[in-house]
Amino acid sequence: MPTFGPVKRKDLVRYLGHLGFEGPFSGGKHQFMVRGDVVLRIPNPHQGDIGRELLARLLRQAGVSREEWERL
């Protein structure tokens, strides 16, 4: 179960895969993942862990609730 807090980029990609997202695919300056009509840009890997605020924004864009995230 991932906690709602700092997460490594590779773990974020893995968890999003469990939620039905495909990818990551290359595109422009950022990679992205796709689930249906939702296209989610993934932060670059060289800036350390993804913090709570950025994780919250990414999950909101992905249409994933905090409860759904923590149930993984």
N, CA, C, O and CB atoms as a CASP TS submission, in Angstrom:
PFRMAT TS
TARGET T0000
AUTHOR 0000-0000-0000
METHOD Language model
MODEL 1
PARENT N/A
ATOM      1  N   MET     1       0.834  -1.182   0.000  1.00  0.00           N
ATOM      2  CA  MET     1       0.000   0.000   0.000  1.00  0.00           C
ATOM      3  C   MET     1       0.877   1.243   0.000  1.00  0.00           C
ATOM      4  O   MET     1       1.610   1.470   0.963  1.00  0.00           O
ATOM      5  CB  MET     1      -0.948  -0.001   1.209  1.00  0.00           C
ATOM      6  N   PRO     2       0.825   2.049  -1.044  1.00  0.00           N
ATOM      7  CA  PRO     2       1.634   3.278  -1.033  1.00  0.00           C
ATOM      8  C   PRO     2       1.016   4.315  -0.100  1.00  0.00           C
ATOM      9  O   PRO     2      -0.203   4.480  -0.044  1.00  0.00           O
ATOM     10  CB  PRO     2       1.766   3.860  -2.464  1.00  0.00           C
ATOM     11  N   THR     3       1.871   4.994   0.617  1.00  0.00           N
ATOM     12  CA  THR     3       1.378   6.073   1.466  1.00  0.00           C
ATOM     13  C   THR     3       1.189   7.310   0.606  1.00  0.00           C
ATOM     14  O   THR     3       1.760   7.426  -0.478  1.00  0.00           O
ATOM     15  CB  THR     3       2.352   6.358   2.650  1.00  0.00           C
ATOM     16  N   PHE     4       0.377   8.231   1.107  1.00  0.00           N
ATOM     17  CA  PHE     4       0.162   9.477   0.391  1.00  0.00           C
ATOM     18  C   PHE     4       1.247  10.443   0.830  1.00  0.00           C
ATOM     19  O   PHE     4       1.048  11.264   1.726  1.00  0.00           O
ATOM     20  CB  PHE     4      -1.268  10.059   0.655  1.00  0.00           C
ATOM     21  N   GLY     5       2.379  10.332   0.193  1.00  0.00           N
ATOM     22  CA  GLY     5       3.511  11.173   0.539  1.00  0.00           C
ATOM     23  C   GLY     5       4.560  11.067  -0.538  1.00  0.00           C
ATOM     24  O   GLY     5       4.262  10.647  -1.656  1.00  0.00           O
ATOM     25  N   PRO     6       5.791  11.443  -0.219  1.00  0.00           N
ATOM     26  CA  PRO     6       6.843  11.368  -1.231  1.00  0.00           C
ATOM     27  C   PRO     6       6.951   9.964  -1.814  1.00  0.00           C
ATOM     28  O   PRO     6       6.906   8.968  -1.091  1.00  0.00           O
ATOM     29  CB  PRO     6       8.184  11.792  -0.635  1.00  0.00           C
ATOM     30  N   VAL     7       7.095   9.905  -3.133  1.00  0.00           N
ATOM     31  CA  VAL     7       7.177   8.617  -3.826  1.00  0.00           C
ATOM     32  C   VAL     7       8.229   8.732  -4.921  1.00  0.00           C
ATOM     33  O   VAL     7       8.373   9.778  -5.552  1.00  0.00           O
ATOM     34  CB  VAL     7       5.786   8.195  -4.423  1.00  0.00           C
ATOM     35  N   LYS     8       8.954   7.653  -5.135  1.00  0.00           N
ATOM     36  CA  LYS     8       9.945   7.636  -6.215  1.00  0.00           C
ATOM     37  C   LYS     8       9.218   7.580  -7.557  1.00  0.00           C
ATOM     38  O   LYS     8       8.117   7.040  -7.656  1.00  0.00           O
ATOM     39  CB  LYS     8      10.921   6.424  -6.063  1.00  0.00           C
ATOM     40  N   ARG     9       9.841   8.138  -8.576  1.00  0.00           N
ATOM     41  CA  ARG     9       9.227   8.200  -9.897  1.00  0.00           C
ATOM     42  C   ARG     9       8.900   6.812 -10.439  1.00  0.00           C
ATOM     43  O   ARG     9       7.816   6.596 -10.981  1.00  0.00           O
ATOM     44  CB  ARG     9      10.143   8.927 -10.863  1.00  0.00           C
ATOM     45  N   LYS    10       9.834   5.869 -10.294  1.00  0.00           N
ATOM     46  CA  LYS    10       9.589   4.526 -10.832  1.00  0.00           C
ATOM     47  C   LYS    10       8.430   3.850 -10.101  1.00  0.00           C
ATOM     48  O   LYS    10       7.685   3.079 -10.704  1.00  0.00           O
ATOM     49  CB  LYS    10      10.860   3.662 -10.721  1.00  0.00           C
ATOM     50  N   ASP    11       8.273   4.137  -8.798  1.00  0.00           N
ATOM     51  CA  ASP    11       7.136   3.583  -8.060  1.00  0.00           C
ATOM     52  C   ASP    11       5.831   4.223  -8.516  1.00  0.00           C
ATOM     53  O   ASP    11       4.810   3.542  -8.618  1.00  0.00           O
ATOM     54  CB  ASP    11       7.324   3.787  -6.549  1.00  0.00           C
ATOM     55  N   LEU    12       5.854   5.529  -8.793  1.00  0.00           N
ATOM     56  CA  LEU    12       4.663   6.205  -9.307  1.00  0.00           C
ATOM     57  C   LEU    12       4.213   5.566 -10.614  1.00  0.00           C
ATOM     58  O   LEU    12       3.024   5.308 -10.799  1.00  0.00           O
ATOM     59  CB  LEU    12       4.937   7.707  -9.513  1.00  0.00           C
ATOM     60  N   VAL    13       5.147   5.308 -11.517  1.00  0.00           N
ATOM     61  CA  VAL    13       4.822   4.684 -12.800  1.00  0.00           C
ATOM     62  C   VAL    13       4.232   3.295 -12.577  1.00  0.00           C
ATOM     63  O   VAL    13       3.256   2.921 -13.228  1.00  0.00           O
ATOM     64  CB  VAL    13       6.077   4.597 -13.697  1.00  0.00           C
ATOM     65  N   ARG    14       4.815   2.539 -11.667  1.00  0.00           N
ATOM     66  CA  ARG    14       4.327   1.178 -11.381  1.00  0.00           C
ATOM     67  C   ARG    14       2.913   1.225 -10.801  1.00  0.00           C
ATOM     68  O   ARG    14       2.051   0.456 -11.225  1.00  0.00           O
ATOM     69  CB  ARG    14       5.281   0.451 -10.398  1.00  0.00           C
ATOM     70  N   TYR    15       2.664   2.114  -9.841  1.00  0.00           N
ATOM     71  CA  TYR    15       1.338   2.224  -9.224  1.00  0.00           C
ATOM     72  C   TYR    15       0.296   2.688 -10.239  1.00  0.00           C
ATOM     73  O   TYR    15      -0.830   2.191 -10.239  1.00  0.00           O
ATOM     74  CB  TYR    15       1.380   3.195  -8.033  1.00  0.00           C
ATOM     75  N   LEU    16       0.662   3.631 -11.101  1.00  0.00           N
ATOM     76  CA  LEU    16      -0.280   4.075 -12.134  1.00  0.00           C
ATOM     77  C   LEU    16      -0.597   2.932 -13.089  1.00  0.00           C
ATOM     78  O   LEU    16      -1.719   2.832 -13.585  1.00  0.00           O
ATOM     79  CB  LEU    16       0.291   5.278 -12.913  1.00  0.00           C
ATOM     80  N   GLY    17       0.376   2.075 -13.348  1.00  0.00           N
ATOM     81  CA  GLY    17       0.133   0.895 -14.171  1.00  0.00           C
ATOM     82  C   GLY    17      -0.905  -0.023 -13.529  1.00  0.00           C
ATOM     83  O   GLY    17      -1.749  -0.591 -14.222  1.00  0.00           O
ATOM     84  N   HIS    18      -0.843  -0.168 -12.210  1.00  0.00           N
ATOM     85  CA  HIS    18      -1.832  -0.973 -11.486  1.00  0.00           C
ATOM     86  C   HIS    18      -3.226  -0.353 -11.579  1.00  0.00           C
ATOM     87  O   HIS    18      -4.232  -1.055 -11.484  1.00  0.00           O
ATOM     88  CB  HIS    18      -1.423  -1.123 -10.014  1.00  0.00           C
ATOM     89  N   LEU    19      -3.278   0.961 -11.764  1.00  0.00           N
ATOM     90  CA  LEU    19      -4.566   1.665 -11.871  1.00  0.00           C
ATOM     91  C   LEU    19      -5.100   1.688 -13.299  1.00  0.00           C
ATOM     92  O   LEU    19      -6.140   2.294 -13.558  1.00  0.00           O
ATOM     93  CB  LEU    19      -4.425   3.090 -11.360  1.00  0.00           C
ATOM     94  N   GLY    20      -4.403   1.038 -14.228  1.00  0.00           N
ATOM     95  CA  GLY    20      -4.896   0.934 -15.596  1.00  0.00           C
ATOM     96  C   GLY    20      -4.250   1.862 -16.600  1.00  0.00           C
ATOM     97  O   GLY    20      -4.670   1.902 -17.757  1.00  0.00           O
ATOM     98  N   PHE    21      -3.234   2.615 -16.187  1.00  0.00           N
ATOM     99  CA  PHE    21      -2.543   3.506 -17.116  1.00  0.00           C
ATOM    100  C   PHE    21      -1.538   2.708 -17.927  1.00  0.00           C
ATOM    101  O   PHE    21      -0.933   1.762 -17.421  1.00  0.00           O
ATOM    102  CB  PHE    21      -1.839   4.662 -16.361  1.00  0.00           C
ATOM    103  N   GLU    22      -1.361   3.085 -19.177  1.00  0.00           N
ATOM    104  CA  GLU    22      -0.381   2.463 -20.063  1.00  0.00           C
ATOM    105  C   GLU    22       0.765   3.429 -20.274  1.00  0.00           C
ATOM    106  O   GLU    22       0.574   4.645 -20.278  1.00  0.00           O
ATOM    107  CB  GLU    22      -1.019   2.059 -21.419  1.00  0.00           C
ATOM    108  N   GLY    23       1.946   2.887 -20.447  1.00  0.00           N
ATOM    109  CA  GLY    23       3.109   3.731 -20.694  1.00  0.00           C
ATOM    110  C   GLY    23       4.170   3.446 -19.655  1.00  0.00           C
ATOM    111  O   GLY    23       4.116   2.410 -18.992  1.00  0.00           O
ATOM    112  N   PRO    24       5.115   4.318 -19.496  1.00  0.00           N
ATOM    113  CA  PRO    24       5.200   5.676 -20.023  1.00  0.00           C
ATOM    114  C   PRO    24       5.692   5.712 -21.465  1.00  0.00           C
ATOM    115  O   PRO    24       6.494   4.881 -21.893  1.00  0.00           O
ATOM    116  CB  PRO    24       6.111   6.507 -19.154  1.00  0.00           C
ATOM    117  N   PHE    25       5.194   6.688 -22.190  1.00  0.00           N
ATOM    118  CA  PHE    25       5.563   6.919 -23.570  1.00  0.00           C
ATOM    119  C   PHE    25       6.369   8.206 -23.652  1.00  0.00           C
ATOM    120  O   PHE    25       6.186   9.114 -22.841  1.00  0.00           O
ATOM    121  CB  PHE    25       4.312   6.985 -24.477  1.00  0.00           C
ATOM    122  N   SER    26       7.266   8.284 -24.638  1.00  0.00           N
ATOM    123  CA  SER    26       8.062   9.487 -24.840  1.00  0.00           C
ATOM    124  C   SER    26       7.239  10.532 -25.564  1.00  0.00           C
ATOM    125  O   SER    26       6.432  10.222 -26.441  1.00  0.00           O
ATOM    126  CB  SER    26       9.343   9.173 -25.624  1.00  0.00           C
ATOM    127  N   GLY    27       7.464  11.783 -25.175  1.00  0.00           N
ATOM    128  CA  GLY    27       6.776  12.866 -25.858  1.00  0.00           C
ATOM    129  C   GLY    27       7.288  14.209 -25.397  1.00  0.00           C
ATOM    130  O   GLY    27       7.095  14.577 -24.238  1.00  0.00           O
ATOM    131  N   GLY    28       7.925  14.935 -26.258  1.00  0.00           N
ATOM    132  CA  GLY    28       8.410  16.266 -25.900  1.00  0.00           C
ATOM    133  C   GLY    28       9.426  16.212 -24.778  1.00  0.00           C
ATOM    134  O   GLY    28      10.357  15.408 -24.812  1.00  0.00           O
ATOM    135  N   LYS    29       9.245  17.071 -23.778  1.00  0.00           N
ATOM    136  CA  LYS    29      10.182  17.136 -22.666  1.00  0.00           C
ATOM    137  C   LYS    29       9.834  16.171 -21.542  1.00  0.00           C
ATOM    138  O   LYS    29      10.678  15.884 -20.693  1.00  0.00           O
ATOM    139  CB  LYS    29      10.235  18.533 -22.128  1.00  0.00           C
ATOM    140  N   HIS    30       8.601  15.664 -21.523  1.00  0.00           N
ATOM    141  CA  HIS    30       8.161  14.768 -20.456  1.00  0.00           C
ATOM    142  C   HIS    30       7.564  13.501 -21.035  1.00  0.00           C
ATOM    143  O   HIS    30       6.969  13.516 -22.113  1.00  0.00           O
ATOM    144  CB  HIS    30       7.145  15.464 -19.549  1.00  0.00           C
ATOM    145  N   GLN    31       7.725  12.410 -20.314  1.00  0.00           N
ATOM    146  CA  GLN    31       7.027  11.194 -20.669  1.00  0.00           C
ATOM    147  C   GLN    31       5.584  11.334 -20.204  1.00  0.00           C
ATOM    148  O   GLN    31       5.266  12.189 -19.377  1.00  0.00           O
ATOM    149  CB  GLN    31       7.710   9.941 -20.042  1.00  0.00           C
ATOM    150  N   PHE    32       4.710  10.482 -20.749  1.00  0.00           N
ATOM    151  CA  PHE    32       3.314  10.526 -20.338  1.00  0.00           C
ATOM    152  C   PHE    32       2.741   9.128 -20.283  1.00  0.00           C
ATOM    153  O   PHE    32       3.273   8.192 -20.881  1.00  0.00           O
ATOM    154  CB  PHE    32       2.495  11.400 -21.287  1.00  0.00           C
ATOM    155  N   MET    33       1.633   9.003 -19.547  1.00  0.00           N
ATOM    156  CA  MET    33       0.913   7.738 -19.446  1.00  0.00           C
ATOM    157  C   MET    33      -0.539   8.002 -19.827  1.00  0.00           C
ATOM    158  O   MET    33      -1.035   9.119 -19.674  1.00  0.00           O
ATOM    159  CB  MET    33       1.023   7.122 -18.002  1.00  0.00           C
ATOM    160  N   VAL    34      -1.221   6.967 -20.327  1.00  0.00           N
ATOM    161  CA  VAL    34      -2.564   7.128 -20.872  1.00  0.00           C
ATOM    162  C   VAL    34      -3.504   6.093 -20.265  1.00  0.00           C
ATOM    163  O   VAL    34      -3.150   4.925 -20.104  1.00  0.00           O
ATOM    164  CB  VAL    34      -2.547   7.007 -22.408  1.00  0.00           C
ATOM    165  N   ARG    35      -4.728   6.554 -19.928  1.00  0.00           N
ATOM    166  CA  ARG    35      -5.818   5.654 -19.535  1.00  0.00           C
ATOM    167  C   ARG    35      -7.088   6.241 -20.124  1.00  0.00           C
ATOM    168  O   ARG    35      -7.595   7.258 -19.651  1.00  0.00           O
ATOM    169  CB  ARG    35      -5.926   5.490 -17.954  1.00  0.00           C
ATOM    170  N   GLY    36      -7.595   5.590 -21.161  1.00  0.00           N
ATOM    171  CA  GLY    36      -8.782   6.116 -21.842  1.00  0.00           C
ATOM    172  C   GLY    36      -8.485   7.464 -22.463  1.00  0.00           C
ATOM    173  O   GLY    36      -7.567   7.593 -23.273  1.00  0.00           O
ATOM    174  N   ASP    37      -9.269   8.478 -22.081  1.00  0.00           N
ATOM    175  CA  ASP    37      -9.075   9.834 -22.598  1.00  0.00           C
ATOM    176  C   ASP    37      -8.108  10.657 -21.755  1.00  0.00           C
ATOM    177  O   ASP    37      -7.788  11.790 -22.115  1.00  0.00           O
ATOM    178  CB  ASP    37     -10.403  10.545 -22.677  1.00  0.00           C
ATOM    179  N   VAL    38      -7.641  10.108 -20.647  1.00  0.00           N
ATOM    180  CA  VAL    38      -6.771  10.844 -19.724  1.00  0.00           C
ATOM    181  C   VAL    38      -5.316  10.652 -20.122  1.00  0.00           C
ATOM    182  O   VAL    38      -4.826   9.527 -20.217  1.00  0.00           O
ATOM    183  CB  VAL    38      -6.997  10.382 -18.263  1.00  0.00           C
ATOM    184  N   VAL    39      -4.634  11.767 -20.354  1.00  0.00           N
ATOM    185  CA  VAL    39      -3.197  11.758 -20.649  1.00  0.00           C
ATOM    186  C   VAL    39      -2.508  12.470 -19.480  1.00  0.00           C
ATOM    187  O   VAL    39      -2.787  13.636 -19.200  1.00  0.00           O
ATOM    188  CB  VAL    39      -2.869  12.464 -22.049  1.00  0.00           C
ATOM    189  N   LEU    40      -1.623  11.765 -18.818  1.00  0.00           N
ATOM    190  CA  LEU    40      -0.969  12.284 -17.617  1.00  0.00           C
ATOM    191  C   LEU    40       0.522  12.414 -17.861  1.00  0.00           C
ATOM    192  O   LEU    40       1.201  11.422 -18.124  1.00  0.00           O
ATOM    193  CB  LEU    40      -1.237  11.372 -16.402  1.00  0.00           C
ATOM    194  N   ARG    41       1.039  13.647 -17.775  1.00  0.00           N
ATOM    195  CA  ARG    41       2.480  13.870 -17.925  1.00  0.00           C
ATOM    196  C   ARG    41       3.185  13.466 -16.648  1.00  0.00           C
ATOM    197  O   ARG    41       2.740  13.799 -15.550  1.00  0.00           O
ATOM    198  CB  ARG    41       2.787  15.349 -18.270  1.00  0.00           C
ATOM    199  N   ILE    42       4.288  12.745 -16.795  1.00  0.00           N
ATOM    200  CA  ILE    42       5.069  12.248 -15.668  1.00  0.00           C
ATOM    201  C   ILE    42       6.283  13.156 -15.480  1.00  0.00           C
ATOM    202  O   ILE    42       6.968  13.473 -16.453  1.00  0.00           O
ATOM    203  CB  ILE    42       5.507  10.764 -15.894  1.00  0.00           C
ATOM    204  N   PRO    43       6.564  13.583 -14.233  1.00  0.00           N
ATOM    205  CA  PRO    43       7.719  14.456 -13.989  1.00  0.00           C
ATOM    206  C   PRO    43       9.033  13.777 -14.385  1.00  0.00           C
ATOM    207  O   PRO    43       9.137  12.551 -14.396  1.00  0.00           O
ATOM    208  CB  PRO    43       7.771  14.865 -12.511  1.00  0.00           C
ATOM    209  N   ASN    44      10.025  14.598 -14.709  1.00  0.00           N
ATOM    210  CA  ASN    44      11.340  14.090 -15.081  1.00  0.00           C
ATOM    211  C   ASN    44      11.988  13.378 -13.900  1.00  0.00           C
ATOM    212  O   ASN    44      11.777  13.763 -12.750  1.00  0.00           O
ATOM    213  CB  ASN    44      12.240  15.231 -15.577  1.00  0.00           C
ATOM    214  N   PRO    45      12.781  12.336 -14.178  1.00  0.00           N
ATOM    215  CA  PRO    45      13.332  11.518 -13.104  1.00  0.00           C
ATOM    216  C   PRO    45      14.502  12.135 -12.344  1.00  0.00           C
ATOM    217  O   PRO    45      14.856  11.625 -11.281  1.00  0.00           O
ATOM    218  CB  PRO    45      13.761  10.232 -13.661  1.00  0.00           C
ATOM    219  N   HIS    46      15.106  13.190 -12.830  1.00  0.00           N
ATOM    220  CA  HIS    46      16.338  13.693 -12.234  1.00  0.00           C
ATOM    221  C   HIS    46      16.122  14.683 -11.102  1.00  0.00           C
ATOM    222  O   HIS    46      17.089  15.284 -10.635  1.00  0.00           O
ATOM    223  CB  HIS    46      17.168  14.333 -13.282  1.00  0.00           C
ATOM    224  N   GLN    47      14.914  14.872 -10.650  1.00  0.00           N
ATOM    225  CA  GLN    47      14.673  15.870  -9.609  1.00  0.00           C
ATOM    226  C   GLN    47      14.299  15.241  -8.271  1.00  0.00           C
ATOM    227  O   GLN    47      13.660  15.907  -7.457  1.00  0.00           O
ATOM    228  CB  GLN    47      13.579  16.815 -10.048  1.00  0.00           C
ATOM    229  N   GLY    48      14.662  14.008  -8.012  1.00  0.00           N
ATOM    230  CA  GLY    48      14.409  13.381  -6.723  1.00  0.00           C
ATOM    231  C   GLY    48      12.994  12.841  -6.608  1.00  0.00           C
ATOM    232  O   GLY    48      12.298  12.668  -7.609  1.00  0.00           O
ATOM    233  N   ASP    49      12.575  12.577  -5.373  1.00  0.00           N
ATOM    234  CA  ASP    49      11.245  12.036  -5.121  1.00  0.00           C
ATOM    235  C   ASP    49      10.157  13.035  -5.472  1.00  0.00           C
ATOM    236  O   ASP    49      10.384  14.244  -5.483  1.00  0.00           O
ATOM    237  CB  ASP    49      11.112  11.620  -3.673  1.00  0.00           C
ATOM    238  N   ILE    50       8.971  12.510  -5.758  1.00  0.00           N
ATOM    239  CA  ILE    50       7.798  13.339  -6.047  1.00  0.00           C
ATOM    240  C   ILE    50       7.121  13.615  -4.714  1.00  0.00           C
ATOM    241  O   ILE    50       6.700  12.683  -4.029  1.00  0.00           O
ATOM    242  CB  ILE    50       6.808  12.636  -7.071  1.00  0.00           C
ATOM    243  N   GLY    51       7.014  14.875  -4.344  1.00  0.00           N
ATOM    244  CA  GLY    51       6.454  15.274  -3.053  1.00  0.00           C
ATOM    245  C   GLY    51       4.937  15.162  -2.992  1.00  0.00           C
ATOM    246  O   GLY    51       4.278  14.872  -3.990  1.00  0.00           O
ATOM    247  N   ARG    52       4.396  15.400  -1.792  1.00  0.00           N
ATOM    248  CA  ARG    52       2.954  15.289  -1.562  1.00  0.00           C
ATOM    249  C   ARG    52       2.138  16.213  -2.453  1.00  0.00           C
ATOM    250  O   ARG    52       1.124  15.798  -3.014  1.00  0.00           O
ATOM    251  CB  ARG    52       2.642  15.585  -0.119  1.00  0.00           C
ATOM    252  N   GLU    53       2.573  17.466  -2.589  1.00  0.00           N
ATOM    253  CA  GLU    53       1.799  18.439  -3.359  1.00  0.00           C
ATOM    254  C   GLU    53       1.719  18.042  -4.828  1.00  0.00           C
ATOM    255  O   GLU    53       0.646  18.083  -5.431  1.00  0.00           O
ATOM    256  CB  GLU    53       2.414  19.834  -3.227  1.00  0.00           C
ATOM    257  N   LEU    54       2.863  17.656  -5.405  1.00  0.00           N
ATOM    258  CA  LEU    54       2.880  17.247  -6.805  1.00  0.00           C
ATOM    259  C   LEU    54       2.105  15.945  -6.991  1.00  0.00           C
ATOM    260  O   LEU    54       1.393  15.788  -7.983  1.00  0.00           O
ATOM    261  CB  LEU    54       4.326  17.085  -7.304  1.00  0.00           C
ATOM    262  N   LEU    55       2.234  15.015  -6.054  1.00  0.00           N
ATOM    263  CA  LEU    55       1.481  13.763  -6.122  1.00  0.00           C
ATOM    264  C   LEU    55      -0.023  14.046  -6.096  1.00  0.00           C
ATOM    265  O   LEU    55      -0.782  13.437  -6.850  1.00  0.00           O
ATOM    266  CB  LEU    55       1.874  12.827  -4.955  1.00  0.00           C
ATOM    267  N   ALA    56      -0.452  14.960  -5.237  1.00  0.00           N
ATOM    268  CA  ALA    56      -1.876  15.312  -5.160  1.00  0.00           C
ATOM    269  C   ALA    56      -2.361  15.892  -6.489  1.00  0.00           C
ATOM    270  O   ALA    56      -3.451  15.553  -6.951  1.00  0.00           O
ATOM    271  CB  ALA    56      -2.126  16.322  -4.017  1.00  0.00           C
ATOM    272  N   ARG    57      -1.558  16.765  -7.105  1.00  0.00           N
ATOM    273  CA  ARG    57      -1.946  17.345  -8.399  1.00  0.00           C
ATOM    274  C   ARG    57      -2.009  16.283  -9.488  1.00  0.00           C
ATOM    275  O   ARG    57      -2.926  16.287 -10.309  1.00  0.00           O
ATOM    276  CB  ARG    57      -0.964  18.448  -8.807  1.00  0.00           C
ATOM    277  N   LEU    58      -1.043  15.378  -9.500  1.00  0.00           N
ATOM    278  CA  LEU    58      -1.026  14.314 -10.510  1.00  0.00           C
ATOM    279  C   LEU    58      -2.238  13.396 -10.359  1.00  0.00           C
ATOM    280  O   LEU    58      -2.869  13.032 -11.351  1.00  0.00           O
ATOM    281  CB  LEU    58       0.273  13.494 -10.406  1.00  0.00           C
ATOM    282  N   LEU    59      -2.561  13.025  -9.128  1.00  0.00           N
ATOM    283  CA  LEU    59      -3.703  12.139  -8.905  1.00  0.00           C
ATOM    284  C   LEU    59      -5.018  12.834  -9.266  1.00  0.00           C
ATOM    285  O   LEU    59      -5.932  12.201  -9.794  1.00  0.00           O
ATOM    286  CB  LEU    59      -3.736  11.670  -7.442  1.00  0.00           C
ATOM    287  N   ARG    60      -5.112  14.126  -8.983  1.00  0.00           N
ATOM    288  CA  ARG    60      -6.318  14.887  -9.351  1.00  0.00           C
ATOM    289  C   ARG    60      -6.471  14.906 -10.874  1.00  0.00           C
ATOM    290  O   ARG    60      -7.572  14.708 -11.387  1.00  0.00           O
ATOM    291  CB  ARG    60      -6.248  16.347  -8.791  1.00  0.00           C
ATOM    292  N   GLN    61      -5.383  15.140 -11.592  1.00  0.00           N
ATOM    293  CA  GLN    61      -5.428  15.141 -13.057  1.00  0.00           C
ATOM    294  C   GLN    61      -5.771  13.758 -13.599  1.00  0.00           C
ATOM    295  O   GLN    61      -6.422  13.634 -14.636  1.00  0.00           O
ATOM    296  CB  GLN    61      -4.086  15.610 -13.632  1.00  0.00           C
ATOM    297  N   ALA    62      -5.327  12.711 -12.884  1.00  0.00           N
ATOM    298  CA  ALA    62      -5.571  11.345 -13.327  1.00  0.00           C
ATOM    299  C   ALA    62      -6.965  10.857 -12.961  1.00  0.00           C
ATOM    300  O   ALA    62      -7.410   9.823 -13.459  1.00  0.00           O
ATOM    301  CB  ALA    62      -4.538  10.421 -12.736  1.00  0.00           C
ATOM    302  N   GLY    63      -7.659  11.591 -12.096  1.00  0.00           N
ATOM    303  CA  GLY    63      -8.981  11.164 -11.657  1.00  0.00           C
ATOM    304  C   GLY    63      -8.918  10.032 -10.642  1.00  0.00           C
ATOM    305  O   GLY    63      -9.814   9.191 -10.585  1.00  0.00           O
ATOM    306  N   VAL    64      -7.857  10.014  -9.843  1.00  0.00           N
ATOM    307  CA  VAL    64      -7.659   8.975  -8.829  1.00  0.00           C
ATOM    308  C   VAL    64      -7.801   9.613  -7.453  1.00  0.00           C
ATOM    309  O   VAL    64      -7.139  10.607  -7.156  1.00  0.00           O
ATOM    310  CB  VAL    64      -6.258   8.282  -8.984  1.00  0.00           C
ATOM    311  N   SER    65      -8.663   9.045  -6.615  1.00  0.00           N
ATOM    312  CA  SER    65      -8.849   9.587  -5.264  1.00  0.00           C
ATOM    313  C   SER    65      -7.711   9.123  -4.353  1.00  0.00           C
ATOM    314  O   SER    65      -7.007   8.156  -4.643  1.00  0.00           O
ATOM    315  CB  SER    65     -10.223   9.150  -4.680  1.00  0.00           C
ATOM    316  N   ARG    66      -7.560   9.836  -3.260  1.00  0.00           N
ATOM    317  CA  ARG    66      -6.529   9.472  -2.286  1.00  0.00           C
ATOM    318  C   ARG    66      -6.808   8.080  -1.719  1.00  0.00           C
ATOM    319  O   ARG    66      -5.879   7.300  -1.514  1.00  0.00           O
ATOM    320  CB  ARG    66      -6.461  10.516  -1.145  1.00  0.00           C
ATOM    321  N   GLU    67      -8.063   7.768  -1.468  1.00  0.00           N
ATOM    322  CA  GLU    67      -8.426   6.454  -0.935  1.00  0.00           C
ATOM    323  C   GLU    67      -8.080   5.344  -1.935  1.00  0.00           C
ATOM    324  O   GLU    67      -7.565   4.294  -1.550  1.00  0.00           O
ATOM    325  CB  GLU    67      -9.929   6.412  -0.590  1.00  0.00           C
ATOM    326  N   GLU    68      -8.365   5.581  -3.206  1.00  0.00           N
ATOM    327  CA  GLU    68      -8.045   4.604  -4.251  1.00  0.00           C
ATOM    328  C   GLU    68      -6.529   4.395  -4.325  1.00  0.00           C
ATOM    329  O   GLU    68      -6.061   3.269  -4.496  1.00  0.00           O
ATOM    330  CB  GLU    68      -8.599   5.071  -5.628  1.00  0.00           C
ATOM    331  N   TRP    69      -5.769   5.479  -4.196  1.00  0.00           N
ATOM    332  CA  TRP    69      -4.307   5.407  -4.236  1.00  0.00           C
ATOM    333  C   TRP    69      -3.790   4.569  -3.082  1.00  0.00           C
ATOM    334  O   TRP    69      -2.912   3.727  -3.271  1.00  0.00           O
ATOM    335  CB  TRP    69      -3.687   6.814  -4.190  1.00  0.00           C
ATOM    336  N   GLU    70      -4.326   4.790  -1.883  1.00  0.00           N
ATOM    337  CA  GLU    70      -3.828   4.100  -0.700  1.00  0.00           C
ATOM    338  C   GLU    70      -4.297   2.653  -0.623  1.00  0.00           C
ATOM    339  O   GLU    70      -3.750   1.878   0.162  1.00  0.00           O
ATOM    340  CB  GLU    70      -4.257   4.837   0.538  1.00  0.00           C
ATOM    341  N   ARG    71      -5.293   2.269  -1.414  1.00  0.00           N
ATOM    342  CA  ARG    71      -5.761   0.882  -1.451  1.00  0.00           C
ATOM    343  C   ARG    71      -4.876  -0.025  -2.308  1.00  0.00           C
ATOM    344  O   ARG    71      -4.982  -1.248  -2.220  1.00  0.00           O
ATOM    345  CB  ARG    71      -7.179   0.838  -1.970  1.00  0.00           C
ATOM    346  N   LEU    72      -4.011   0.557  -3.132  1.00  0.00           N
ATOM    347  CA  LEU    72      -3.150  -0.247  -4.017  1.00  0.00           C
ATOM    348  C   LEU    72      -2.315  -1.234  -3.252  1.00  0.00           C
ATOM    349  O   LEU    72      -1.542  -1.983  -3.850  1.00  0.00           O
ATOM    350  CB  LEU    72      -2.245   0.643  -4.830  1.00  0.00           C
TER
END
